[in-house]
Amino acid sequence: MLSSLTDPGCNDDVNGSEEWLQRNLASFSIFATLSELKNMNDNFSAGAVIDLLTIQQKAQLILDPGSGALENVTLVKGLLTNLTQSGDVGQLTQFFQAFAQVNKQMNTTFIKNTAVRDTILNLTLTALAPEFETFEPLDFELWFQQYLPPVLASFQPDSLRVIPINISCASYTAM
């Protein structure tokens, strides 16, 4: 079925990526990777449908060299704000699980664009700040050693302000 969507007829009389996605895939779009969506429609713009993308697709978008997201602070900020505005840290965690997985697949050790890297780190630490009080050493290890390494080059002394001063030595070691 997905291969039939590359037929030019599936793109006729379609006004943008959102309409194309809704008309051709609807709720089934969650089963496609970002690259599959792009292969089905040469004019597909993931940035135009951020609200409709899965968490996995959002992680793929940020790290997709063809998307330009790694050079676009506005896009990255919008995507992370979309994830964090609900206050559901679970969504952010799922995103960073996917982000770490895609990073590993792409062998990305760090994000080169300083502004994008700063944005990812700062928005993430701000979203996590209320949770740090209840973090165990394993939580700090997970975030600082598995999820955040590609952006830790942006870690500054001011970044420590969101981390409670009363965490255990084991938690500091895990970071």
Backbone as a ProteinNet text record, in pm:
[ID]
protein_1_A
[PRIMARY]
MLSSLTDPGCNDDVNGSEEWLQRNLASFSIFATLSELKNMNDNFSAGAVIDLLTIQQKAQLILDPGSGALENVTLVKGLLTNLTQSGDVGQLTQFFQAFAQVNKQMNTTFIKNTAVRDTILNLTLTALAPEFETFEPLDFELWFQQYLPPVLASFQPDSLRVIPINISCASYTAM
[TERTIARY]
80.9	0	86	189.6	270.3	336.8	377.8	444.9	349.7	219.1	124.8	108.8	151.1	138.7	240.7	340.2	436.7	378.3	264.4	194.3	163	196.9	171.8	26.7	-67.4	-208.1	-236.9	-155.1	-174.7	-135.5	-66.9	-24.1	-104.9	-192	-272.9	-374	-395.8	-494.9	-477	-353.4	-324.1	-257.1	-306	-254	-162.3	-38	59.5	69.7	167.6	200.9	92.6	30.8	-72.6	-189.8	-237	-348.8	-308.7	-187.1	-140.1	-136	-82.3	-71.6	-209.8	-300.3	-435	-511.5	-499.4	-575.4	-524.9	-393.2	-337.2	-305.3	-268.9	-230.1	-316.9	-368.7	-450	-377.7	-444	-384.8	-275.6	-261.7	-158.3	-19.3	-12.5	117.8	210.4	155.2	237.8	325.4	291.8	367.4	482.5	492	596.9	711.1	830.2	943.7	939.9	1015.7	1022.1	1075.2	1175.1	1230.5	1127.3	1042.3	937.2	836.2	801.3	708.5	768.8	897.9	964.7	976.6	997.6	1006.4	871.5	763.5	629.6	588.3	642.6	603	726.9	775.8	895.7	878.6	754.3	728	692.2	709.1	671.2	760.3	697.2	769.1	732.4	822.9	797.4	782	854.8	845.1	705	631.5	496.8	392.6	430.9	334.4	387.9	468	529.7	426.6	311	207.1	154.5	169.8	117.3	222.2	346.7	453.4	458	500	521.4	650.7	670.6	793.3	914.7	906.4	1016.2	1043.8	938.6	954.2	1015.3	981.9	1040	1190.1	1230.8	1373.7	1445.5	1382.6	1440.6	1451.8	1352.2	1352.5	1471	1493	1603.7	1736.7	1754.9	1884.8	1896.1	1789.2	1790.6	1868	1982.7	2062.3	1984	1891	1813.2	1708.1	1673.6	1569.5	1622.2	1752.3	1811.1	1784.8	1723.7	1687.7	1810	1920.5	2040.6	2101	2046.1	2088.6	1975.7	1861.8	1743.4	1695.7	1741	1706.5	1555.8	1489.3	1344.7	1269.9	1308.6	1244.1	1267.9	1391.8	1425.9	1352.5	1349	1278.9	1130	1070.6	928.6	900.3	987.3	969.4	980	1082.1	1099.2	991.2	948.6	839.7	712.4	689.8	575.2	578.2	696.9	711.1	699.7	742.8	752.2	634.4	555.7	450.6	342.8	324.2	222.5	267.6	398.6	451.2	467.4	441.5	454.3	598.8	674.9	815.5	829.8	726.3	728.2	747.9	683.1	700.9	844.5	901.3	1040.3	1134.1	1106.9	1188.4	1180.1	1058.8	1041.6	1115.3	1107.2	1177.8	1327.9	1383.7	1527.9	1570.6	1482.9	1513.5	1529.9	1434.9	1442.1	1560.1	1584.6	1695.8	1829.1	1845.8	1969.1	1983.8	1873.6	1876.7	1915.9	1855.1	1887.4	2031.4	2074.8	2214.3	2310	2278.8	2364.8	2368.3	2251.7	2243.9	2322.5	2319.6	2386.1	2529.8	2570	2704.2	2733	2633.2	2646.7	2700.5	2816.7	2874	2838.5	2824.2	2778.6	2719.6	2634.9	2571.2	2661.4	2701.1	2801.5	2748.3	2624.8	2570.9	2548.2	2624	2620.3	2482.3	2417.2	2286.5	2181.8	2184.3	2089.8	2120.8	2246.6	2289.7	2250	2273.7	2234.2	2083.7	2008.4	1862.2	1813.4	1865.5	1824	1857.4	1980.5	2021.7	1940.8	1929.1	1861.1	1712.7	1643.6	1501.1	1481.1	1571.7	1560.1	1585.5	1691.2	1720.4	1609.2	1554.2	1444.1	1321.4	1292.1	1177.1	1199	1323.7	1354.8	1371.8	1395	1426.1	1331.8	1200.6	1113	1131.6	1180.8	1198	1328.7	1426.2	1558.2	1551.9	1456.6	1442.6	1422.2	1354.6	1322.6	1412.3	1505.9	1596.7	1684.9	1704.6	1800.7	1929	2039.9	2164	2147.5	2067.3	2046.8	1974.8	1885.6	1817.3	1916.2	2003.6	2105.9	2198.7	2233.9	2320.7	2253.4	2127.1	2052.6	2051.1	2016.6	2005.9	2141.7	2238.9	2365.9	2467.1	2449	2544.4	2487	2354	2295.8	2218.1	2136.2	2048.3	2112.9	2186	2232.8	2375.3	2457.8	2595.5	2610.2	2522.4	2541.7	2528.5	2471	2453.1	2530.6	2601.9	2671.7	2787.9	2833.3	2937.9	2887.3	2755.5	2696	2675.3	2709.9	2692.1	2784.7	2726.4	2799.8	2776.8	2858	2834.8	2691.8	2633.2	2494.9	2395.8	2432.7	2345	2319.8	2414.7	2402.8	2295.5	2251.1	2152.9	2020.6	1985.4	1857.9	1869.1	1991.1	2012.8	2018.9	1936.2	1933.8	2071.7	2101.9	2232.9	2240.2	2125.8	2124.9	2120.1	2159.5	2160.3	2281	2274.4	2380.6	2507.7	2616.3	2746	2735.4	2660.5	2642.3	2572.2	2479.8	2410.1	2505.4	2589.1	2688.8	2786.7	2825.7	2917.4	2852.4	2723.8	2651.3	2642.2	2647.7	2640.9	2775.1
-118.6	0	126.1	128.9	249.5	284.5	183.3	212.2	277	250.8	311.2	460.8	509.5	652	736.2	671.9	747.3	783.6	725.6	757.7	907.2	977.5	1121.8	1158.1	1067.8	1094.1	1117	1059.9	1076.6	1216.5	1289.6	1424.6	1531.3	1489.1	1583.7	1653	1778.4	1857.1	1850.6	1843	1839.8	1970.9	2032.2	2159.5	2137.9	2106.6	2094.9	1956.8	1945.4	1817.1	1767.2	1858.2	1815.2	1750.2	1814.6	1758.8	1626.3	1621.5	1497.5	1384.1	1412.9	1311.2	1263.6	1357.1	1321.3	1244.8	1289.1	1227.6	1087.8	1069.8	943.9	842.3	888.8	794.5	801.1	918.6	940.6	883.7	803.2	752.2	647.6	600.4	501.4	563.9	696.3	762.2	729.2	685.6	652.4	529.8	451.7	330.5	354.4	473.5	505.9	580.5	558.1	638.1	771.1	865.8	995.4	978.6	894.7	876.1	811.7	723.6	665	771.1	860.2	968.2	1056.7	1087.7	1170.8	1098.9	967	890	881.6	884	877.1	1008.6	1118.8	1249.9	1338.6	1367.3	1450.8	1590.1	1635	1768.3	1767.2	1653.2	1641.2	1729.5	1809.2	1896.2	1856.4	1786.4	1741.4	1859.8	1967.1	2085.5	2146.7	2125.3	2180.8	2097	1976.3	1886.2	1831.5	1911	1864.6	1807.7	1872.2	1825.5	1687.2	1646.1	1516.7	1405.3	1440.5	1340.6	1264.3	1139.5	1061.4	1109	1066.4	1102.6	1049.7	928.2	869.4	952.8	993.8	1075.4	1212	1266.9	1394.9	1380.4	1271.5	1247.4	1229.9	1159	1140.4	1274.8	1360.8	1492.1	1575.7	1582.4	1664.6	1618.6	1488.3	1435.8	1407.2	1431.8	1408.7	1520	1487.8	1591.4	1666.2	1599.4	1661.2	1759.1	1751.7	1840	1979.2	1989.8	2116.2	2153.5	2063.4	2093.8	2123.4	2058.4	2080.8	2219.2	2292.6	2429.4	2529.3	2481.3	2564.6	2569.4	2668.2	2682.3	2695.8	2768.5	2789.4	2657	2571.9	2441.8	2355	2349.6	2267.6	2318.7	2448.8	2507.3	2473.9	2485	2452	2306.2	2220.1	2077.2	2042.7	2093.8	2064.1	2130.7	2249.1	2315.4	2233.2	2179	2092	1972	1920	1804.1	1840.1	1959.9	1994.2	2075.7	2135.9	2226	2156.3	2027.6	1955.2	1928.7	1939.4	1908.9	1759.8	1680.2	1535.5	1496.6	1471.1	1435.4	1302.1	1220.2	1091.8	1109	1211.4	1239.5	1278.4	1361.3	1404.8	1285.1	1198.9	1078.5	989.1	968.5	886.2	948.4	1080.4	1148.6	1123.1	1139.2	1121.7	975.5	881.9	741.5	722.5	778	769.4	849.3	967.3	1053.8	980.2	913.5	838.2	722	656.8	544.1	590.9	700.1	753.8	803.9	870.1	915.2	798.1	688.8	570.3	514.1	506.4	455.5	542.8	673.4	767.5	796.6	737.4	756.9	905.5	973.1	1114.8	1126.9	1186.2	1199.7	1332.7	1437.2	1564.8	1648.9	1741.6	1831.9	1953.1	1979.7	2083	2225.7	2248.7	2383.9	2424.7	2523.1	2565.7	2613.9	2693.4	2748.6	2637.9	2541	2428.6	2344.1	2317	2237.3	2306.2	2437.2	2515	2506.7	2520.9	2518	2383.8	2275.7	2142.2	2122.6	2156.3	2135.5	2223.2	2351	2442.9	2411.2	2382.4	2349.2	2217.5	2122.8	1993.1	2005.4	2075.2	2091.8	2169.4	2268.6	2346.2	2257.5	2171.5	2081.2	1976.6	1934.3	1831.8	1887.8	2017.6	2078.4	2034.9	2034.6	1992.6	1844.7	1765.9	1622.4	1589.8	1679.2	1650.8	1619.7	1677.7	1653.4	1505.3	1435.5	1293.8	1198.3	1252	1166.6	1083.4	961	871.5	877	826.7	826.2	762.5	657.1	592.3	684.5	770.2	866.6	968.2	1020.2	1114.5	1047	922.9	849.1	833.7	796.8	778.1	907.5	1017.9	1143.5	1197.5	1197.6	1263.8	1174.7	1044.5	956.7	888.6	882.4	817.2	912.4	1000.2	1084.8	1216.4	1280.8	1416.9	1433.6	1329.3	1351.8	1433.4	1419.7	1501.1	1652.2	1693.1	1836.2	1883.9	1795.7	1833.3	1929.4	1945.1	2044.5	2185	2201.4	2330.5	2347.8	2247.4	2254.5	2361.6	2455.9	2567.5	2567.7	2638.9	2646.9	2688.9	2778.4	2819.8	2704.5	2603.8	2487.6	2414.9	2425.8	2357.5	2419.2	2538.4	2607	2532.7	2454.8	2382.8	2250.5	2211.1	2085	2116	2047.9	2074.8	2056.3	2139.4	2131.1	2017	1960.5	1855.5	1714.2	1696.6	1559.7	1484.7	1355	1271.7	1277	1237.6	1229.7	1129.4	1022.3	921.7	983	1075.1	1141.9	1232.7	1308	1392.9	1307.6	1195.3	1105	1051.4	1021.9	967.1	1067.6	1197.6	1300.3	1311.3
0	0	0	85	94	-37.7	-114.1	-240.7	-341.4	-329.6	-424.1	-400.7	-284.8	-255.7	-330.3	-390.5	-469.7	-606.6	-641.1	-764.3	-763.9	-871.4	-874.8	-845.8	-872	-845.4	-698.5	-611.3	-467.2	-420.5	-507.6	-472.5	-545.6	-638.1	-714.4	-623.2	-648.3	-575.5	-424.3	-380.5	-237.4	-200.4	-94.1	-47.2	72.2	47.8	155.2	217.7	303.2	365	460.2	532.4	627.4	554.6	449.2	373.1	307.7	252.1	189.9	292.3	409.4	514.4	558	581	625.6	516.9	393.7	285.1	250.1	249.9	202.4	311.7	428.7	533.8	658.9	687.9	808.6	929.8	1006.8	1130.9	1107.2	984.8	954.6	941.3	940.7	927	1043.7	1155.5	1271.6	1246.8	1146.2	1116.5	1019.4	966.6	868.7	936.7	886	931.9	856.7	905	838	695.3	676.6	541.3	448.9	501.1	417.7	375.1	466.2	430.7	322.1	336.7	237.4	102.6	106.1	-18.2	-89.7	-12.8	-72	-136.1	-85.4	-135.6	-137.9	-256.7	-271	-212	-199.8	-147.1	1.5	65.6	206.8	293.1	379.9	472.7	615.2	681	818.3	911.9	885.7	969.4	969.1	861.8	851	925	965.4	1030.9	1163.6	1232.9	1358.4	1454.3	1463.2	1556.2	1520.4	1394.3	1350.1	1354.1	1377.9	1378.1	1510.4	1501.8	1623.3	1689.9	1810.7	1881.6	1806	1754.4	1676.7	1551.1	1481.6	1360.7	1393.4	1510.9	1552	1577.2	1639.6	1661.9	1527.7	1435.5	1303	1230.9	1248.6	1183.7	1229.8	1360.2	1411	1354.1	1341.9	1300.6	1151.6	1076.9	932.5	863.2	801.1	735.1	626.6	563.2	456.8	506	633.9	687.5	719.4	741	778.8	924	1001.3	1140.1	1225.8	1196.3	1276.7	1254.2	1160.1	1134.3	1160.4	1210.9	1223.3	1369	1442.6	1584.2	1601.7	1513.6	1525.1	1516.2	1422.1	1407	1530	1577.2	1693.7	1818	1833.8	1949.2	1943.7	1826.4	1809.7	1839.4	1792.1	1814.3	1962.8	2029.7	2172.1	2256.9	2219.1	2290.4	2276.4	2158.4	2134.5	2229.4	2255.2	2345.2	2492.6	2528.3	2670.2	2722.4	2635.1	2681.9	2763.3	2743.4	2820	2963.9	2987.8	3120	3142.7	3039	3048.2	3018.5	3124.9	3109.2	3036.7	3041.8	2971.2	2821.8	2764.3	2620.9	2591.1	2676.7	2657.6	2669.5	2764.4	2782	2659.1	2608.2	2487.4	2369.2	2358.7	2250.5	2261.1	2380.8	2395.4	2384	2414.3	2386.7	2236.2	2159.8	2013.6	1960.5	2016.6	1978	1995.7	2110.4	2136.7	2039.4	2008.5	1914.8	1774.4	1729	1596	1594.2	1701.8	1712	1695.5	1762.1	1755.7	1613.5	1550.3	1413.3	1316.4	1340	1250.7	1295.2	1406.3	1462.1	1486.8	1544.5	1577.4	1719.3	1734.1	1868.2	1932.2	1851.3	1905.1	1793	1831.7	1736.2	1720.2	1598.2	1571.3	1584.7	1543.5	1547.1	1692.4	1737.5	1877.4	1919.1	1836.7	1873	1887.4	1797.5	1804.5	1927.4	1948.9	2065	2194.8	2203.8	2322.1	2345.2	2239	2248.3	2300.9	2244.3	2288.9	2436.3	2474.8	2613.8	2709.7	2679.7	2770.6	2787.1	2677.8	2687.9	2761.2	2738.7	2804.9	2954.2	2992.2	3135.1	3205.2	3138.1	3196.3	3217.3	3119.6	3132.1	3241.1	3256.9	3357.1	3498.1	3511.1	3641.3	3753.4	3732.1	3841.9	3880.8	3789.3	3813.9	3884.9	3875.1	3932.5	4081.9	4152.5	4296.9	4327.4	4236.6	4260.9	4182.8	4106.9	4029.8	4122.7	4083.7	4147.8	4064.2	4117	4037.5	3899.4	3889	3758.4	3659.9	3711.2	3623.8	3568.1	3656.5	3610.2	3509.4	3535.3	3442.9	3307.3	3308.9	3184.3	3102.4	3166.2	3093.5	3050.7	3141	3111.8	3040.4	3045	2977.5	2854.4	2842.3	2725.8	2635.1	2695	2614.9	2571.1	2658.6	2632.1	2578.2	2567.6	2520.8	2392	2290.8	2170.5	2192.5	2306.6	2332.2	2454.8	2521.9	2645.3	2623.2	2501.2	2474.4	2506.5	2514.4	2548.7	2699.1	2776	2921.2	2978.3	3049.3	3108.5	3259.6	3334.7	3479.9	3515	3436.2	3461.5	3446.1	3369.3	3350.5	3481.6	3572.1	3701.3	3790.9	3759.4	3844.2	3854.4	3753.9	3758	3834.8	3865.7	3937.6	4087.1	4165.5	4309.7	4373.5	4471	4536.4	4637.3	4673.1	4774.5	4716.6	4590.4	4536.2	4591.5	4583.2	4641.1	4558.7	4622.5	4550.9	4435.6	4457.9	4352.3	4230.6	4256.8	4145.6	4069.3	4140.8	4074	3994.2	4049.2	3978.9	3852.1	3860.2	3743.5	3630.4	3665.2	3563.2	3494.3
[MASK]
+++++++++++++++++++++++++++++++++++++++++++++++++++++++++++++++++++++++++++++++++++++++++++++++++++++++++++++++++++++++++++++++++++++++++++++++++++++++++++++++++++++++++++++++

